[in-house]
Amino acid sequence: FIPWGTKQQIYCHQLCPHGAAQEWLGRFRRWHLHLPSRVSRGLGLLPGTVLAGAFLLAVVSPRFDLAIIEPFDGWILKTGAAASFTIAIVSLAAAIFVPQAYCRYGCPSGALLKFVRSHSNGERLGFAECAAAGLLVVAALHVHWTATADSRADDLPSSSASDRVTSLSGEAFGTAWSVKIRGDVTDRSGLHDALAAELERIESRLSHWRTTSETSQFNASATTLEWESSQELIDLIAFTQTLSSATDGAYDITAGPLVDAWGYGPSGPKTVDPTDEEIQRLLLATGWRHLQVHRDFLSLQKEVPELQIDLGSLLQGYATDRLAEILAAACCEEFLIDVGGELHARGAWKVAIEGPATPDQAVRTVILKDAALATTGTYRPTSDGRPETRHIIDPKTGRPVESPNVLCAVIAPTGRDADAWATALFTLTPANALALAKRQGLSVLLVDRTGSVSACGEWE
């Protein structure tokens, strides 16, 4: 309002510390460079161009921190952003040779203040006014299109489904499951029984918590001979081997005994932590490279007789895939499956990820369409008050993982992939996790201990 009413740029001329620093550096006149008028005019277009780009970026990506494209945060030496600090240093160096170089040829804030001051009493429409009006039209169209798209993809039926939503629910894997189906369901009771039966089959066959399961029988077989296995278990273990290889062993299903030793396995909670000697002993019997998968012969083979496997990091996600097949076979066109928090969607459903520090507020909302979503986190205490950070074990140290993250959410084509990758990527640094996720074609959301959010894919 000050430049509009007074036609003065008080901030630029009297308040801006970066401008004052440039002015002081510009006093060495013998070092000044003379820029040709054509070059000076061309550079003079940069502040307005950057300002227009910043405006469009704010409309398209509201969460983007526009402060990093200016140098002012660079003066906050302890917490300043690297980009702002770099711009500050470069622009100060430039001011030695071209007086007020950043103010004249780079500052979008100055361009905005200059535009307001210069056109406060103008009566004619020039290029700047037309450009500003065009940007406003583009922004309005984008906001309108986004709002329309969100309303279509919200938790509402699509044009191919009726307004009716059928809900089914039950318990499995020691947690709850639910299914929402858009449209009429002809045999609700029969469909519920089929879903519940499949969940029970998966748990009874593949969960190491069930003593009679195929997984438990393999764990109990203290032999290095080939062990005949089902196609289902072979396929799941072969998949986990690819994740272990991709993460250099940070993801390892053979760490189950270590998880159990810390009180998160079938033997139940522990009153004391495992000793160093016990951890070292268990580490000798773990390691994904000690497990061989012979797909052609449908067999598994241990190189260490005591080696055991734990599929808990992917079993609930895999269960959503199996339920999706049953629903599709029952001619259900749109549904949302939830097994212990792992989601699988057919059709478009609006879902939210609660914030680690503020569970009543969503850290991010996304339209989950024909895909699966899984989360892993260490920010909630368990039912008995123990910190949940201890339920994910580092296979290399045998101790609770020291991850910089408190939340990892992954969107993938299948629930199996999403569930397993959420655990695998959680253990990595945000930079390494996002780089690996991009190579794997995954959409990943990470929240670290400072509350900083990193994302790629559909979360951006």
C-alpha positions as CSV (number, residue, x, y, z in Angstrom):
1,F,0.0,0.0,0.0
2,I,2.9,2.4,0.6
3,P,4.3,2.4,-2.9
4,W,0.7,2.5,-4.3
5,G,-0.2,5.6,-2.2
6,T,3.1,7.5,-2.1
7,K,4.8,6.4,-5.3
8,Q,7.9,5.6,-3.2
9,Q,9.7,2.3,-2.8
10,I,10.6,2.7,0.8
11,Y,11.5,-0.9,1.3
12,C,14.0,-1.0,-1.5
13,H,15.6,2.4,-0.8
14,Q,15.6,2.5,3.0
15,L,14.9,-1.0,4.5
16,C,16.3,-3.8,2.4
17,P,19.6,-5.1,3.9
18,H,20.6,-6.9,0.7
19,G,20.2,-3.7,-1.2
20,A,22.4,-1.9,1.4
21,A,25.1,-4.5,1.1
22,Q,25.1,-4.1,-2.7
23,E,25.3,-0.4,-2.4
24,W,28.3,-0.7,-0.2
25,L,30.1,-3.1,-2.5
26,G,29.3,-0.8,-5.5
27,R,31.6,1.9,-4.1
28,F,34.6,0.5,-5.8
29,R,34.1,2.4,-9.0
30,R,37.3,1.4,-10.8
31,W,36.0,-2.2,-10.9
32,H,32.6,-1.2,-12.5
33,L,31.7,-2.7,-15.9
34,H,29.8,-0.8,-18.6
35,L,27.0,-3.0,-20.0
36,P,25.8,-2.2,-23.5
37,S,22.4,-0.7,-23.6
38,R,20.9,-3.6,-25.5
39,V,22.2,-6.0,-22.8
40,S,21.0,-3.8,-20.0
41,R,17.5,-3.6,-21.5
42,G,17.4,-7.4,-21.9
43,L,18.5,-8.0,-18.4
44,G,16.0,-5.5,-17.2
45,L,13.2,-7.9,-18.3
46,L,14.4,-10.6,-15.9
47,P,12.8,-9.3,-12.7
48,G,9.4,-9.1,-14.3
49,T,9.8,-12.5,-15.9
50,V,10.8,-14.1,-12.6
51,L,7.9,-12.4,-10.9
52,A,5.5,-13.8,-13.4
53,G,7.0,-17.3,-13.1
54,A,6.8,-17.0,-9.3
55,F,3.1,-16.1,-9.5
56,L,2.3,-19.0,-11.8
57,L,4.3,-21.4,-9.5
58,A,2.4,-20.2,-6.5
59,V,-0.9,-21.0,-8.3
60,V,0.2,-24.4,-9.6
61,S,2.2,-25.6,-6.5
62,P,1.1,-23.6,-3.4
63,R,3.4,-25.6,-1.2
64,F,6.5,-24.5,-3.0
65,D,8.6,-22.1,-0.9
66,L,9.1,-19.0,-3.1
67,A,11.6,-17.6,-0.6
68,I,14.3,-19.8,-2.1
69,I,14.3,-17.9,-5.4
70,E,15.4,-14.7,-3.5
71,P,18.5,-14.0,-1.4
72,F,16.8,-12.7,1.8
73,D,16.7,-16.0,3.6
74,G,20.4,-16.4,2.9
75,W,21.1,-13.8,5.7
76,I,19.6,-16.2,8.2
77,L,23.0,-18.0,8.5
78,K,21.9,-20.9,10.7
79,T,18.7,-21.9,8.9
80,G,18.9,-20.2,5.6
81,A,18.1,-22.2,2.5
82,A,21.1,-23.2,0.3
83,A,19.4,-21.7,-2.8
84,S,18.8,-18.4,-1.1
85,F,22.4,-18.3,0.3
86,T,23.8,-19.1,-3.2
87,I,21.7,-16.3,-4.8
88,A,22.8,-13.9,-2.0
89,I,26.6,-14.6,-2.5
90,V,26.4,-14.5,-6.3
91,S,24.4,-11.2,-6.4
92,L,26.7,-9.6,-3.9
93,A,29.7,-10.5,-6.0
94,A,28.0,-9.1,-9.1
95,A,27.3,-5.8,-7.3
96,I,31.1,-5.2,-7.2
97,F,31.2,-4.9,-11.0
98,V,27.6,-3.8,-11.8
99,P,26.1,-1.5,-9.1
100,Q,22.9,-2.8,-7.6
101,A,23.0,-5.7,-10.1
102,Y,20.4,-7.8,-8.3
103,C,18.1,-4.9,-7.6
104,R,18.2,-3.9,-11.2
105,Y,18.3,-7.3,-13.0
106,G,17.1,-9.9,-10.6
107,C,14.8,-9.0,-7.8
108,P,11.1,-10.1,-8.3
109,S,10.0,-8.3,-5.1
110,G,11.5,-5.0,-6.4
111,A,9.8,-5.6,-9.7
112,L,6.4,-6.0,-8.0
113,L,6.9,-2.8,-5.9
114,K,8.1,-0.9,-8.9
115,F,5.0,-2.0,-10.9
116,V,2.7,-1.0,-8.1
117,R,4.4,2.4,-7.7
118,S,4.7,3.1,-11.4
119,H,1.1,2.3,-12.2
120,S,-0.7,3.6,-9.1
121,N,-2.2,6.5,-11.0
122,G,-1.9,5.2,-14.6
123,E,-4.9,5.5,-16.9
124,R,-3.5,3.7,-19.9
125,L,-3.1,0.0,-20.4
126,G,0.4,-1.0,-21.4
127,F,2.2,-4.3,-21.9
128,A,2.7,-4.8,-18.2
129,E,-1.0,-4.4,-17.4
130,C,-2.0,-6.8,-20.2
131,A,0.6,-9.3,-19.0
132,A,-0.7,-9.1,-15.4
133,A,-4.3,-9.5,-16.6
134,G,-3.3,-12.5,-18.7
135,L,-1.6,-14.1,-15.6
136,L,-4.7,-13.6,-13.6
137,V,-6.9,-15.3,-16.3
138,V,-4.5,-18.2,-16.4
139,A,-4.6,-18.5,-12.6
140,A,-8.3,-18.3,-12.5
141,L,-8.7,-21.0,-15.2
142,H,-6.2,-23.3,-13.3
143,V,-8.0,-22.9,-10.0
144,H,-11.4,-23.6,-11.7
145,W,-10.1,-26.6,-13.5
146,T,-8.5,-28.0,-10.3
147,A,-11.6,-27.5,-8.2
148,T,-13.7,-29.2,-10.9
149,A,-11.4,-32.1,-11.1
150,D,-11.3,-32.6,-7.3
151,S,-15.0,-32.5,-7.1
152,R,-15.3,-35.2,-9.8
153,A,-12.6,-37.4,-8.1
154,D,-13.8,-36.9,-4.5
155,D,-15.2,-39.8,-2.5
156,L,-18.2,-39.8,-4.7
157,P,-19.4,-42.2,-7.4
158,S,-18.3,-41.8,-10.9
159,S,-20.7,-41.6,-13.8
160,S,-20.6,-45.3,-14.1
161,A,-21.7,-46.0,-10.6
162,S,-24.8,-45.2,-8.6
163,D,-24.9,-43.1,-5.4
164,R,-25.0,-46.2,-3.2
165,V,-21.9,-47.2,-1.3
166,T,-21.8,-50.6,0.3
167,S,-19.4,-51.2,3.3
168,L,-18.1,-54.5,4.5
169,S,-15.7,-55.0,7.4
170,G,-14.1,-57.5,9.7
171,E,-10.8,-58.4,11.5
172,A,-7.6,-60.1,10.2
173,F,-3.9,-59.9,10.9
174,G,-4.6,-58.6,14.4
175,T,-6.2,-55.5,12.9
176,A,-9.3,-54.3,11.1
177,W,-10.2,-54.5,7.4
178,S,-12.9,-52.8,5.5
179,V,-14.2,-52.5,1.9
180,K,-16.2,-49.7,0.3
181,I,-18.0,-50.5,-2.9
182,R,-19.7,-48.0,-5.2
183,G,-22.9,-49.4,-6.6
184,D,-25.3,-52.2,-5.7
185,V,-24.0,-55.5,-4.4
186,T,-26.3,-58.4,-5.1
187,D,-25.0,-60.8,-2.5
188,R,-23.5,-58.7,0.3
189,S,-23.3,-61.6,2.8
190,G,-21.7,-64.0,0.3
191,L,-19.1,-61.4,-0.8
192,H,-18.3,-60.6,2.8
193,D,-17.7,-64.3,3.5
194,A,-15.5,-64.7,0.4
195,L,-13.3,-61.7,1.4
196,A,-13.0,-62.9,5.0
197,A,-12.1,-66.4,3.9
198,E,-9.4,-65.1,1.6
199,L,-7.9,-63.1,4.4
200,E,-7.9,-66.1,6.7
201,R,-6.3,-68.2,4.0
202,I,-3.4,-65.7,3.5
203,E,-2.8,-65.4,7.2
204,S,-3.0,-69.1,8.0
205,R,-0.7,-70.0,5.1
206,L,1.9,-67.1,5.0
207,S,2.0,-65.4,8.4
208,H,4.8,-66.5,10.7
209,W,2.5,-65.7,13.6
210,R,0.6,-68.9,12.7
211,T,2.6,-71.9,13.9
212,T,1.0,-74.2,11.2
213,S,1.6,-71.8,8.3
214,E,3.9,-72.7,5.5
215,T,6.2,-69.8,6.5
216,S,6.5,-71.2,10.1
217,Q,7.2,-74.6,8.8
218,F,10.0,-73.3,6.7
219,N,11.4,-71.4,9.7
220,A,11.3,-74.5,11.8
221,S,13.2,-76.6,9.2
222,A,16.8,-76.4,10.4
223,T,18.3,-77.7,7.2
224,T,20.3,-76.5,4.3
225,L,18.6,-78.9,1.9
226,E,16.1,-77.6,-0.7
227,W,12.7,-77.1,0.8
228,E,9.7,-77.6,-1.4
229,S,7.4,-74.6,-1.4
230,S,4.2,-73.3,-2.9
231,Q,4.2,-71.0,-5.9
232,E,2.6,-68.2,-3.8
233,L,5.4,-68.2,-1.2
234,I,8.1,-68.5,-3.9
235,D,6.8,-65.5,-5.8
236,L,6.6,-63.3,-2.6
237,I,10.1,-64.2,-1.5
238,A,11.5,-63.7,-5.0
239,F,10.0,-60.2,-4.9
240,T,11.5,-59.4,-1.6
241,Q,14.9,-60.4,-2.9
242,T,14.7,-57.6,-5.5
243,L,14.0,-55.0,-2.8
244,S,16.9,-56.3,-0.7
245,S,19.2,-56.0,-3.6
246,A,17.9,-52.5,-4.5
247,T,18.4,-51.2,-1.0
248,D,21.7,-53.0,-0.3
249,G,20.2,-55.1,2.4
250,A,18.3,-52.3,4.2
251,Y,15.2,-54.3,3.5
252,D,15.6,-57.9,4.7
253,I,12.8,-60.4,5.5
254,T,15.3,-62.6,7.3
255,A,15.5,-60.1,10.2
256,G,12.3,-61.6,11.7
257,P,14.2,-63.2,14.7
258,L,15.7,-59.8,15.6
259,V,12.3,-58.2,15.4
260,D,11.0,-60.9,17.8
261,A,13.9,-60.4,20.1
262,W,13.0,-56.7,20.5
263,G,9.4,-57.7,21.5
264,Y,7.5,-57.3,18.2
265,G,7.2,-60.9,17.1
266,P,5.1,-64.0,17.9
267,S,6.8,-64.5,21.3
268,G,5.3,-61.2,22.5
269,P,6.6,-58.1,24.3
270,K,9.9,-58.3,26.2
271,T,10.6,-56.7,29.6
272,V,14.3,-56.2,28.7
273,D,16.2,-55.5,25.5
274,P,18.3,-58.2,23.9
275,T,22.0,-58.2,25.0
276,D,24.8,-57.5,22.6
277,E,25.8,-61.2,22.7
278,E,22.2,-62.2,21.7
279,I,22.1,-59.7,18.9
280,Q,25.4,-60.9,17.5
281,R,24.2,-64.5,17.7
282,L,21.0,-63.6,15.8
283,L,22.9,-61.6,13.2
284,L,24.9,-64.7,12.3
285,A,21.6,-66.4,11.3
286,T,20.2,-63.6,9.2
287,G,20.9,-62.1,5.8
288,W,18.9,-62.2,2.6
289,R,21.9,-63.5,0.6
290,H,21.7,-66.7,2.7
291,L,18.3,-67.5,1.2
292,Q,18.2,-69.0,-2.2
293,V,15.0,-69.1,-4.4
294,H,14.8,-71.9,-7.0
295,R,11.7,-70.8,-9.0
296,D,12.1,-73.5,-11.6
297,F,11.9,-76.2,-8.9
298,L,9.5,-74.4,-6.6
299,S,11.9,-74.7,-3.7
300,L,13.7,-72.6,-1.1
301,Q,17.1,-73.2,0.4
302,K,18.9,-71.9,3.4
303,E,22.6,-71.5,3.6
304,V,22.3,-71.1,7.4
305,P,20.0,-73.7,9.1
306,E,18.7,-71.2,11.7
307,L,17.6,-68.7,9.1
308,Q,13.9,-67.6,9.3
309,I,11.7,-65.3,7.2
310,D,9.1,-62.7,8.2
311,L,6.6,-61.4,5.5
312,G,4.9,-59.0,7.8
313,S,6.3,-56.0,5.8
314,L,4.2,-56.8,2.8
315,L,1.5,-59.3,3.8
316,Q,-1.3,-56.8,4.4
317,G,-0.6,-55.0,1.2
318,Y,-0.6,-58.4,-0.7
319,A,-3.9,-59.2,1.0
320,T,-5.4,-56.1,-0.6
321,D,-4.4,-57.3,-4.0
322,R,-6.1,-60.7,-3.4
323,L,-9.3,-59.0,-2.2
324,A,-9.2,-56.7,-5.3
325,E,-9.2,-59.8,-7.5
326,I,-12.3,-61.2,-5.7
327,L,-14.2,-57.9,-6.0
328,A,-13.3,-57.6,-9.7
329,A,-14.5,-61.2,-10.2
330,A,-17.8,-60.2,-8.5
331,C,-18.2,-57.4,-11.1
332,C,-17.5,-54.6,-8.6
333,E,-16.2,-51.7,-10.7
334,E,-15.2,-49.2,-8.0
335,F,-14.0,-50.0,-4.5
336,L,-11.6,-49.0,-1.8
337,I,-10.0,-51.8,0.3
338,D,-8.3,-51.1,3.6
339,V,-6.4,-53.8,5.5
340,G,-4.7,-52.4,8.5
341,G,-4.2,-49.0,6.9
342,E,-2.9,-50.4,3.5
343,L,-5.2,-49.2,0.7
344,H,-6.1,-50.6,-2.7
345,A,-8.4,-48.5,-5.0
346,R,-10.3,-49.3,-8.1
347,G,-11.8,-46.1,-9.5
348,A,-10.9,-42.7,-7.9
349,W,-11.0,-42.1,-4.2
350,K,-9.8,-39.1,-2.2
351,V,-7.6,-40.2,0.7
352,A,-5.5,-38.2,3.2
353,I,-2.4,-38.9,5.1
354,E,-2.5,-37.7,8.7
355,G,0.3,-35.5,10.0
356,P,2.8,-37.2,12.4
357,A,2.7,-34.2,14.8
358,T,-1.0,-33.3,14.1
359,P,-3.0,-36.5,13.6
360,D,-6.2,-34.4,13.2
361,Q,-4.7,-32.6,10.2
362,A,-3.8,-34.1,6.9
363,V,-0.2,-33.7,5.8
364,R,-1.2,-34.4,2.2
365,T,-4.3,-35.3,0.3
366,V,-4.3,-37.3,-2.9
367,I,-6.7,-38.9,-5.4
368,L,-5.9,-42.6,-5.3
369,K,-7.0,-44.1,-8.6
370,D,-6.5,-47.7,-9.7
371,A,-3.5,-48.0,-7.4
372,A,-2.4,-49.0,-3.9
373,L,-1.2,-46.9,-1.0
374,A,0.8,-48.0,2.0
375,T,2.3,-46.2,4.9
376,T,5.1,-46.9,7.4
377,G,5.7,-44.7,10.5
378,T,7.4,-44.5,13.8
379,Y,5.5,-41.6,15.4
380,R,2.8,-43.4,17.3
381,P,3.3,-45.3,20.6
382,T,2.1,-48.9,20.7
383,S,-0.9,-50.0,22.7
384,D,1.3,-50.7,25.7
385,G,3.0,-47.3,25.5
386,R,6.3,-48.5,23.9
387,P,7.8,-46.3,21.2
388,E,7.0,-47.6,17.8
389,T,10.4,-46.7,16.5
390,R,11.6,-50.1,17.8
391,H,9.4,-52.2,15.5
392,I,11.6,-51.7,12.4
393,I,15.0,-53.3,12.9
394,D,18.2,-52.5,11.0
395,P,19.3,-55.8,9.5
396,K,22.9,-54.7,9.6
397,T,23.1,-53.7,13.3
398,G,20.3,-55.8,14.7
399,R,18.9,-52.8,16.6
400,P,16.0,-50.5,16.0
401,V,16.6,-48.5,12.8
402,E,17.9,-45.0,13.2
403,S,15.9,-43.4,10.3
404,P,15.7,-39.7,9.7
405,N,12.0,-40.2,8.7
406,V,8.9,-40.6,10.9
407,L,6.6,-41.3,8.0
408,C,6.8,-42.9,4.6
409,A,3.8,-43.3,2.2
410,V,4.1,-45.0,-1.1
411,I,1.7,-45.2,-4.1
412,A,2.3,-48.2,-6.4
413,P,0.4,-50.4,-8.8
414,T,-0.1,-53.2,-6.3
415,G,-0.6,-53.4,-2.5
416,R,2.3,-55.8,-2.2
417,D,4.7,-53.3,-3.9
418,A,3.4,-50.3,-1.9
419,D,3.6,-52.1,1.4
420,A,7.1,-53.5,1.0
421,W,8.5,-50.4,-0.6
422,A,7.1,-48.2,2.2
423,T,9.2,-50.2,4.7
424,A,12.3,-50.3,2.4
425,L,12.3,-46.6,1.6
426,F,11.6,-45.6,5.2
427,T,15.0,-46.7,6.3
428,L,16.8,-44.5,3.8
429,T,17.6,-40.8,3.8
430,P,15.0,-38.7,1.9
431,A,17.5,-38.0,-0.9
432,N,18.4,-41.6,-1.4
433,A,14.8,-42.8,-1.0
434,L,13.4,-40.4,-3.6
435,A,16.2,-41.2,-6.1
436,L,15.4,-44.9,-5.7
437,A,11.7,-44.3,-5.9
438,K,12.0,-42.4,-9.2
439,R,14.0,-45.3,-10.7
440,Q,11.3,-47.7,-9.6
441,G,8.5,-45.5,-10.8
442,L,7.0,-45.0,-7.4
443,S,5.2,-42.1,-5.8
444,V,6.6,-41.4,-2.4
445,L,5.9,-39.0,0.5
446,L,8.4,-38.7,3.3
447,V,8.2,-36.7,6.6
448,D,11.4,-36.4,8.6
449,R,11.8,-35.7,12.3
450,T,11.9,-31.9,11.7
451,G,8.5,-32.0,10.0
452,S,10.1,-31.4,6.6
453,V,8.2,-33.0,3.7
454,S,9.9,-34.6,0.7
455,A,7.9,-36.1,-2.2
456,C,7.9,-37.3,-5.7
457,G,5.4,-38.6,-8.3
458,E,1.7,-38.1,-7.4
459,W,2.5,-36.5,-4.0
460,E,4.2,-33.4,-5.6
